[in-house]
Structures are given as structure tokens and as C-alpha cells.
Amino acid sequence: MQSAIDFQQLANAIGDAIIISDAAGSITFWNPAAQRMFGFTSDEALGQSLDLIIPERLRGRHWDGYHKTMATGETRYGNDVLRVPAVDKDGRSMSIAFTVALLHSPQQELTAIVAVIRDETSRFQEDRLLRKRLAELEASAGA
């Protein structure tokens, strides 16, 4: 028989950031991996807007989708891995990959969105360098 899983223990142990935000987009949960990834302590992040980690140029688009999801109870991204830019506490640009899930009350009202996030900045930069190198090699081979 499977025992109940202690969510707090899981969230504290896992290497991916787990961030939960309420209907208004305020952060209600911020695990230790989120602190390591983004640089904000739990005390600094809790109660703040997700704008904390969203680049300014992407906020309008983000909030349009967020509010639509909260209004309809549906997301196009339930099973998809999203890859988007983010920013850390120092304003450093990052590349993150994440999945989202919708959290509901016992009355089945949508109450929050959880994101499980991985920092892919290094992988993204390596891919970009490889693509650049490949283009250079193709250009020199065709010359």
C-alpha cells in the first residue's frame, strides 16, 4: 500500500523550481530550488507578482494568457514543455523550461497555477554556439 506523499518534503528535495501562484498571479509557494535558480528567498518572493521573474517585454503576453486560463479553467500548456526567457534577482537573463498544472478547490474552482521549472540557460547557450559553428562550417564548405 502506498503511503501519502509529504508535499513539503518532496518540494524541498527536488532539483526543479516549484512555484505556485494564486488567481491574481501572486506567488504563494516558492521552493528551495526556486531560490537557488532565481536568487530570491522565499520571504522575498511570497506575495509578490510573477513579474519578479518575467522579463518586462513579455509581461503583457504572459498576463493575457494567465488571466484567460484563470477565467476559462483551461490551459493549452498542460502537457507541453514551455521554453521562455526569465530573469533572476540580479536581472540576469535566463532560459527556462517548465510545465504547468492547474490546482482546484474541493468545489472544483480553479485556485492556482503551479509551474515546475528547470534552468536551461547553459544548454540554450551551447545549442546557440553549435548552430553558429555549424553555419560557419557550412559557409566555409560552400565557398
VEXKOL-256166 format. One line per field, with one value per atom (N, C-alpha, C, CB): residue in one letter; residue number from 1; x, y, z; atom name. Coordinates in steps of 0.05 Angstrom, whole numbers, always signed. Glycine has a CB too. Layout:
type: (A  ...) .
seq: (NUM  ...) .
c1: (X  ...) .
c2: (Y  ...) .
c3: (Z  ...) .
atom: (CA  ...) .
END
This chain:
type: (M  M  M  M  Q  Q  Q  Q  S  S  S  S  A  A  A  A  I  I  I  I  D  D  D  D  F  F  F  F  Q  Q  Q  Q  Q  Q  Q  Q  L  L  L  L  A  A  A  A  N  N  N  N  A  A  A  A  I  I  I  I  G  G  G  G  D  D  D  D  A  A  A  A  I  I  I  I  I  I  I  I  I  I  I  I  S  S  S  S  D  D  D  D  A  A  A  A  A  A  A  A  G  G  G  G  S  S  S  S  I  I  I  I  T  T  T  T  F  F  F  F  W  W  W  W  N  N  N  N  P  P  P  P  A  A  A  A  A  A  A  A  Q  Q  Q  Q  R  R  R  R  M  M  M  M  F  F  F  F  G  G  G  G  F  F  F  F  T  T  T  T  S  S  S  S  D  D  D  D  E  E  E  E  A  A  A  A  L  L  L  L  G  G  G  G  Q  Q  Q  Q  S  S  S  S  L  L  L  L  D  D  D  D  L  L  L  L  I  I  I  I  I  I  I  I  P  P  P  P  E  E  E  E  R  R  R  R  L  L  L  L  R  R  R  R  G  G  G  G  R  R  R  R  H  H  H  H  W  W  W  W  D  D  D  D  G  G  G  G  Y  Y  Y  Y  H  H  H  H  K  K  K  K  T  T  T  T  M  M  M  M  A  A  A  A  T  T  T  T  G  G  G  G  E  E  E  E  T  T  T  T  R  R  R  R  Y  Y  Y  Y  G  G  G  G  N  N  N  N  D  D  D  D  V  V  V  V  L  L  L  L  R  R  R  R  V  V  V  V  P  P  P  P  A  A  A  A  V  V  V  V  D  D  D  D  K  K  K  K  D  D  D  D  G  G  G  G  R  R  R  R  S  S  S  S  M  M  M  M  S  S  S  S  I  I  I  I  A  A  A  A  F  F  F  F  T  T  T  T  V  V  V  V  A  A  A  A  L  L  L  L  L  L  L  L  H  H  H  H  S  S  S  S  P  P  P  P  Q  Q  Q  Q  Q  Q  Q  Q  E  E  E  E  L  L  L  L  T  T  T  T  A  A  A  A  I  I  I  I  V  V  V  V  A  A  A  A  V  V  V  V  I  I  I  I  R  R  R  R  D  D  D  D  E  E  E  E  T  T  T  T  S  S  S  S  R  R  R  R  F  F  F  F  Q  Q  Q  Q  E  E  E  E  D  D  D  D  R  R  R  R  L  L  L  L  L  L  L  L  R  R  R  R  K  K  K  K  R  R  R  R  L  L  L  L  A  A  A  A  E  E  E  E  L  L  L  L  E  E  E  E  A  A  A  A  S  S  S  S  A  A  A  A  G  G  G  G  A  A  A  A) .
seq: (1  1  1  1  2  2  2  2  3  3  3  3  4  4  4  4  5  5  5  5  6  6  6  6  7  7  7  7  8  8  8  8  9  9  9  9  10  10  10  10  11  11  11  11  12  12  12  12  13  13  13  13  14  14  14  14  15  15  15  15  16  16  16  16  17  17  17  17  18  18  18  18  19  19  19  19  20  20  20  20  21  21  21  21  22  22  22  22  23  23  23  23  24  24  24  24  25  25  25  25  26  26  26  26  27  27  27  27  28  28  28  28  29  29  29  29  30  30  30  30  31  31  31  31  32  32  32  32  33  33  33  33  34  34  34  34  35  35  35  35  36  36  36  36  37  37  37  37  38  38  38  38  39  39  39  39  40  40  40  40  41  41  41  41  42  42  42  42  43  43  43  43  44  44  44  44  45  45  45  45  46  46  46  46  47  47  47  47  48  48  48  48  49  49  49  49  50  50  50  50  51  51  51  51  52  52  52  52  53  53  53  53  54  54  54  54  55  55  55  55  56  56  56  56  57  57  57  57  58  58  58  58  59  59  59  59  60  60  60  60  61  61  61  61  62  62  62  62  63  63  63  63  64  64  64  64  65  65  65  65  66  66  66  66  67  67  67  67  68  68  68  68  69  69  69  69  70  70  70  70  71  71  71  71  72  72  72  72  73  73  73  73  74  74  74  74  75  75  75  75  76  76  76  76  77  77  77  77  78  78  78  78  79  79  79  79  80  80  80  80  81  81  81  81  82  82  82  82  83  83  83  83  84  84  84  84  85  85  85  85  86  86  86  86  87  87  87  87  88  88  88  88  89  89  89  89  90  90  90  90  91  91  91  91  92  92  92  92  93  93  93  93  94  94  94  94  95  95  95  95  96  96  96  96  97  97  97  97  98  98  98  98  99  99  99  99  100  100  100  100  101  101  101  101  102  102  102  102  103  103  103  103  104  104  104  104  105  105  105  105  106  106  106  106  107  107  107  107  108  108  108  108  109  109  109  109  110  110  110  110  111  111  111  111  112  112  112  112  113  113  113  113  114  114  114  114  115  115  115  115  116  116  116  116  117  117  117  117  118  118  118  118  119  119  119  119  120  120  120  120  121  121  121  121  122  122  122  122  123  123  123  123  124  124  124  124  125  125  125  125  126  126  126  126  127  127  127  127  128  128  128  128  129  129  129  129  130  130  130  130  131  131  131  131  132  132  132  132  133  133  133  133  134  134  134  134  135  135  135  135  136  136  136  136  137  137  137  137  138  138  138  138  139  139  139  139  140  140  140  140  141  141  141  141  142  142  142  142  143  143  143  143) .
c1: (+17  +0  +18  -19  +11  +27  +19  +23  +39  +33  +30  +55  +17  +14  +41  -4  +44  +69  +68  +73  +90  +93  +102  +114  +83  +89  +112  +64  +113  +134  +162  +129  +163  +189  +197  +187  +178  +183  +193  +158  +178  +184  +211  +162  +219  +244  +267  +244  +262  +284  +289  +277  +268  +270  +289  +242  +302  +321  +308  +341  +284  +270  +255  +250  +253  +238  +209  +244  +195  +166  +155  +156  +139  +127  +97  +139  +82  +53  +44  +40  +25  +14  -17  +23  -28  -58  -71  -65  -98  -113  -104  -143  -93  -84  -55  -86  -42  -14  +6  -10  -3  +16  +28  +1  +53  +68  +59  +98  +50  +41  +59  +13  +76  +95  +120  +83  +143  +170  +189  +179  +197  +214  +243  +210  +260  +289  +302  +303  +294  +305  +299  +295  +275  +268  +287  +238  +293  +312  +339  +314  +349  +375  +375  +383  +354  +352  +349  +329  +332  +325  +338  +296  +348  +363  +346  +376  +319  +302  +296  +275  +297  +290  +259  +299  +250  +221  +208  +215  +220  +208  +206  +224  +226  +226  +205  +253  +200  +183  +153  +192  +148  +120  +104  +118  +81  +63  +69  +66  +92  +99  +86  +130  +85  +75  +96  +69  +86  +105  +122  +89  +116  +133  +162  +122  +165  +191  +211  +189  +201  +219  +212  +217  +192  +184  +197  +153  +212  +223  +201  +239  +207  +187  +174  +200  +189  +178  +158  +200  +158  +140  +116  +155  +115  +94  +66  +99  +61  +35  +24  +35  +40  +32  +28  +54  +46  +43  +16  +66  +10  -14  -40  -14  -39  -62  -69  -57  -48  -53  -60  -28  -47  -53  -82  -34  -91  -119  -139  -123  -132  -150  -152  -140  -130  -130  -147  -102  -143  -159  -189  -149  -196  -224  -237  -226  -222  -234  -229  -223  -209  -201  -187  -226  -177  -164  -137  -181  -117  -92  -84  -70  -71  -61  -35  -56  -24  +3  +4  +19  -18  -19  +3  -45  +8  +28  +53  +15  +53  +75  +97  +66  +122  +144  +147  +171  +145  +148  +177  +128  +188  +215  +213  +235  +220  +217  +240  +190  +245  +264  +253  +272  +271  +264  +287  +259  +283  +305  +308  +298  +332  +337  +339  +363  +345  +345  +364  +353  +386  +406  +399  +433  +376  +369  +382  +376  +396  +409  +388  +429  +391  +373  +378  +376  +357  +359  +341  +351  +346  +328  +317  +343  +290  +278  +260  +263  +256  +236  +218  +250  +192  +174  +148  +167  +135  +108  +90  +107  +64  +44  +22  +33  +10  -13  -33  -5  -58  -79  -87  -103  -90  -98  -126  -78  -143  -171  -179  -189  -199  -211  -228  -228  -236  -254  -280  -261  -287  -311  -305  -324  -281  -271  -268  -290  -264  -258  -228  -269  -219  -191  -180  -185  -160  -150  -121  -152  -106  -77  -65  -62  -41  -26  +1  -24  +10  +36  +54  +35  +79  +98  +122  +107  +131  +156  +176  +151  +198  +216  +245  +216  +258  +286  +301  +289  +325  +342  +357  +362  +352  +365  +384  +344  +393  +409  +434  +417  +449  +473  +468  +487  +448  +441  +433  +418  +418  +409  +433  +390  +452  +476  +494  +493  +496  +512  +499  +514  +472  +458  +463  +428  +461  +465  +494  +460  +514  +541  +545  +560  +532  +534  +521  +521  +498  +485  +502  +457  +514  +532  +556  +542  +568  +591  +584  +603  +561  +551  +547  +525  +535  +531  +558  +515  +577  +604  +617  +622  +615  +626  +613  +624  +586  +571  +579  +541  +582  +590  +618  +589  +637  +664  +666  +683  +649  +649  +638  +633  +619  +607  +622  +579  +643  +659  +678  +673) .
c2: (-24  +0  +25  +0  +44  +68  +88  +81  +99  +119  +146  +119  +164  +192  +205  +209  +221  +235  +261  +239  +267  +293  +313  +291  +331  +350  +368  +367  +378  +396  +383  +406  +358  +343  +340  +316  +333  +329  +356  +319  +377  +403  +414  +423  +408  +417  +400  +415  +375  +357  +359  +329  +365  +363  +385  +366  +379  +398  +419  +383  +415  +435  +455  +421  +480  +500  +493  +529  +497  +495  +521  +471  +534  +560  +557  +583  +565  +565  +594  +547  +601  +628  +627  +645  +646  +646  +658  +662  +662  +672  +699  +673  +715  +742  +742  +761  +719  +717  +724  +736  +723  +727  +701  +741  +701  +676  +667  +680  +642  +631  +608  +621  +598  +576  +580  +548  +577  +581  +562  +612  +541  +521  +528  +494  +513  +520  +520  +500  +503  +503  +530  +479  +541  +567  +588  +574  +587  +606  +603  +601  +579  +574  +585  +545  +580  +587  +617  +572  +629  +658  +677  +661  +667  +684  +698  +705  +696  +708  +688  +717  +696  +679  +675  +690  +656  +651  +676  +627  +689  +713  +735  +722  +737  +758  +753  +761  +727  +720  +718  +694  +706  +701  +727  +687  +727  +750  +769  +765  +765  +782  +772  +783  +789  +782  +765  +808  +748  +733  +750  +714  +776  +795  +794  +824  +784  +781  +767  +766  +747  +731  +733  +702  +749  +752  +777  +754  +774  +798  +818  +790  +843  +864  +863  +891  +857  +857  +834  +854  +814  +791  +791  +766  +811  +811  +813  +833  +830  +833  +807  +854  +794  +768  +747  +758  +747  +728  +731  +730  +756  +761  +757  +790  +762  +756  +726  +764  +709  +681  +671  +666  +683  +675  +681  +691  +705  +713  +697  +743  +690  +674  +646  +672  +635  +609  +609  +599  +630  +632  +635  +655  +649  +654  +629  +677  +614  +590  +564  +589  +563  +538  +519  +525  +530  +513  +525  +508  +508  +517  +500  +516  +513  +499  +484  +517  +490  +480  +458  +503  +445  +424  +403  +411  +394  +372  +381  +349  +406  +416  +428  +437  +425  +439  +466  +422  +487  +514  +523  +533  +535  +547  +576  +533  +592  +621  +634  +630  +660  +675  +681  +701  +685  +694  +711  +669  +723  +739  +731  +770  +733  +727  +753  +711  +750  +773  +795  +764  +787  +807  +818  +794  +810  +820  +804  +849  +783  +766  +751  +746  +752  +737  +707  +747  +692  +663  +650  +653  +625  +609  +587  +597  +586  +565  +548  +578  +523  +505  +497  +480  +496  +489  +477  +514  +463  +453  +466  +422  +467  +479  +459  +505  +463  +447  +466  +423  +460  +477  +464  +480  +480  +470  +479  +479  +461  +467  +464  +449  +478  +475  +450  +501  +441  +418  +422  +412  +448  +454  +455  +481  +447  +447  +475  +431  +495  +522  +524  +544  +536  +540  +560  +549  +552  +570  +578  +556  +562  +568  +554  +560  +563  +550  +543  +569  +519  +510  +507  +483  +517  +514  +498  +541  +478  +464  +472  +432  +484  +499  +488  +528  +487  +479  +501  +452  +508  +528  +514  +540  +523  +512  +532  +502  +552  +573  +562  +593  +544  +533  +517  +516  +500  +484  +502  +464  +522  +541  +554  +562  +563  +577  +557  +589  +532  +512  +507  +486  +504  +499  +522  +495  +547  +570  +571  +596  +564  +563  +541  +559  +518  +497  +504  +471  +517  +526  +547  +538  +565  +585  +571  +605  +553  +538  +522  +520  +509  +494  +513  +480  +536  +555  +565  +580  +569  +577  +555  +584  +531  +508  +504  +482  +507  +504  +526  +504  +551  +573  +569  +600  +560  +556  +532  +551  +512  +489  +497  +466  +516  +524  +545  +535  +556  +578  +568  +594) .
c3: (+0  +0  +0  +25  -17  -19  +3  -47  +16  +36  +23  +58  +38  +27  +24  +47  +4  -2  +13  -32  +27  +40  +20  +64  +11  -10  -2  -15  +22  +31  +28  +59  +37  +35  +6  +49  -11  -39  -52  -54  -47  -59  -49  -52  -25  -14  -25  +16  -32  -41  -71  -33  -87  -116  -127  -128  -149  -161  -178  -177  -186  -203  -185  -222  -195  -181  -182  -192  -160  -160  -150  -141  -166  -159  -163  -177  -143  -144  -142  -122  -159  -158  -157  -182  -143  -140  -164  -114  -162  -184  -194  -176  -177  -184  -194  -161  -193  -202  -180  -225  -155  -132  -124  -108  -118  -111  -83  -113  -82  -56  -47  -58  -65  -57  -74  -62  -60  -72  -59  -69  -73  -60  -61  -74  -46  -45  -73  -28  -91  -118  -133  -135  -127  -139  -128  -133  -103  -91  -104  -60  -107  -119  -148  -119  -163  -191  -196  -204  -180  -186  -166  -185  -143  -125  -103  -140  -106  -86  -64  -99  -39  -17  -17  +11  -3  -1  +11  +17  +31  +43  +22  +67  +4  -16  -38  -29  -44  -66  -59  -78  -35  -28  -27  -1  -39  -40  -63  -15  -77  -99  -125  -102  -145  -171  -186  -188  -204  -221  -238  -239  -239  -254  -243  -252  -219  -206  -225  -180  -240  -257  -287  -249  -294  -322  -334  -325  -356  -369  -376  -394  -372  -376  -403  -372  -424  -451  -456  -471  -438  -442  -423  -438  -405  -384  -396  -365  -415  -427  -438  -448  -453  -465  -443  -485  -424  -402  -387  -382  -380  -364  -381  -354  -407  -424  -421  -453  -424  -423  -395  -432  -375  -347  -340  -327  -346  -339  -355  -344  -380  -396  -384  -425  -375  -362  -336  -356  -320  -295  -301  -278  -322  -329  -341  -349  -357  -371  -356  -399  -339  -326  -345  -315  -367  -387  -394  -412  -399  -409  -433  -387  -453  -476  -469  -500  -446  -439  -419  -430  -414  -394  -396  -394  -420  -424  -439  -438  -448  -463  -446  -484  -454  -440  -454  -442  -438  -449  -445  -435  -465  -463  -467  -483  -447  -448  -433  -436  -439  -423  -395  -438  -376  -349  -340  -330  -316  -304  -275  -306  -265  -237  -220  -233  -195  -177  -186  -149  -198  -207  -235  -208  -246  -273  -295  -275  -289  -309  -325  -296  -351  -369  -367  -398  -367  -365  -386  -337  -392  -409  -391  -434  -389  -371  -388  -348  -378  -389  -366  -403  -371  -350  -360  -333  -341  -346  -326  -344  -332  -314  -308  -326  -285  -277  -263  -259  -265  -253  -227  -271  -206  -180  -174  -157  -164  -159  -130  -176  -121  -95  -94  -87  -70  -68  -85  -39  -89  -105  -135  -95  -142  -170  -182  -186  -165  -175  -179  -156  -201  -206  -186  -235  -171  -150  -154  -123  -169  -171  -195  -145  -202  -223  -212  -249  -217  -208  -232  -191  -230  -251  -240  -263  -254  -247  -268  -247  -258  -276  -274  -269  -297  -299  -313  -314  -303  -316  -338  -295  -363  -387  -400  -407  -385  -396  -409  -374  -395  -406  -431  -385  -430  -454  -477  -447  -472  -493  -506  -482  -489  -500  -516  -477  -506  -521  -548  -504  -549  -574  -593  -569  -583  -600  -611  -584  -595  -605  -626  -581  -621  -641  -667  -630  -666  -691  -705  -684  -690  -703  -716  -681  -702  -712  -737  -691  -737  -760  -784  -753  -779  -801  -813  -791  -795  -804  -821  -780  -812  -827  -854  -810  -854  -879  -898  -874  -888  -905  -916  -889  -900  -910  -930  -886  -926  -944  -971  -932  -971  -996  -1011  -991  -998  -1011  -1031  -990) .
atom: (N  CA  C  CB  N  CA  C  CB  N  CA  C  CB  N  CA  C  CB  N  CA  C  CB  N  CA  C  CB  N  CA  C  CB  N  CA  C  CB  N  CA  C  CB  N  CA  C  CB  N  CA  C  CB  N  CA  C  CB  N  CA  C  CB  N  CA  C  CB  N  CA  C  CB  N  CA  C  CB  N  CA  C  CB  N  CA  C  CB  N  CA  C  CB  N  CA  C  CB  N  CA  C  CB  N  CA  C  CB  N  CA  C  CB  N  CA  C  CB  N  CA  C  CB  N  CA  C  CB  N  CA  C  CB  N  CA  C  CB  N  CA  C  CB  N  CA  C  CB  N  CA  C  CB  N  CA  C  CB  N  CA  C  CB  N  CA  C  CB  N  CA  C  CB  N  CA  C  CB  N  CA  C  CB  N  CA  C  CB  N  CA  C  CB  N  CA  C  CB  N  CA  C  CB  N  CA  C  CB  N  CA  C  CB  N  CA  C  CB  N  CA  C  CB  N  CA  C  CB  N  CA  C  CB  N  CA  C  CB  N  CA  C  CB  N  CA  C  CB  N  CA  C  CB  N  CA  C  CB  N  CA  C  CB  N  CA  C  CB  N  CA  C  CB  N  CA  C  CB  N  CA  C  CB  N  CA  C  CB  N  CA  C  CB  N  CA  C  CB  N  CA  C  CB  N  CA  C  CB  N  CA  C  CB  N  CA  C  CB  N  CA  C  CB  N  CA  C  CB  N  CA  C  CB  N  CA  C  CB  N  CA  C  CB  N  CA  C  CB  N  CA  C  CB  N  CA  C  CB  N  CA  C  CB  N  CA  C  CB  N  CA  C  CB  N  CA  C  CB  N  CA  C  CB  N  CA  C  CB  N  CA  C  CB  N  CA  C  CB  N  CA  C  CB  N  CA  C  CB  N  CA  C  CB  N  CA  C  CB  N  CA  C  CB  N  CA  C  CB  N  CA  C  CB  N  CA  C  CB  N  CA  C  CB  N  CA  C  CB  N  CA  C  CB  N  CA  C  CB  N  CA  C  CB  N  CA  C  CB  N  CA  C  CB  N  CA  C  CB  N  CA  C  CB  N  CA  C  CB  N  CA  C  CB  N  CA  C  CB  N  CA  C  CB  N  CA  C  CB  N  CA  C  CB  N  CA  C  CB  N  CA  C  CB  N  CA  C  CB  N  CA  C  CB  N  CA  C  CB  N  CA  C  CB  N  CA  C  CB  N  CA  C  CB  N  CA  C  CB  N  CA  C  CB  N  CA  C  CB  N  CA  C  CB  N  CA  C  CB  N  CA  C  CB  N  CA  C  CB  N  CA  C  CB  N  CA  C  CB  N  CA  C  CB  N  CA  C  CB  N  CA  C  CB  N  CA  C  CB  N  CA  C  CB  N  CA  C  CB  N  CA  C  CB  N  CA  C  CB  N  CA  C  CB  N  CA  C  CB  N  CA  C  CB  N  CA  C  CB  N  CA  C  CB  N  CA  C  CB  N  CA  C  CB  N  CA  C  CB  N  CA  C  CB  N  CA  C  CB  N  CA  C  CB  N  CA  C  CB  N  CA  C  CB  N  CA  C  CB  N  CA  C  CB) .
END
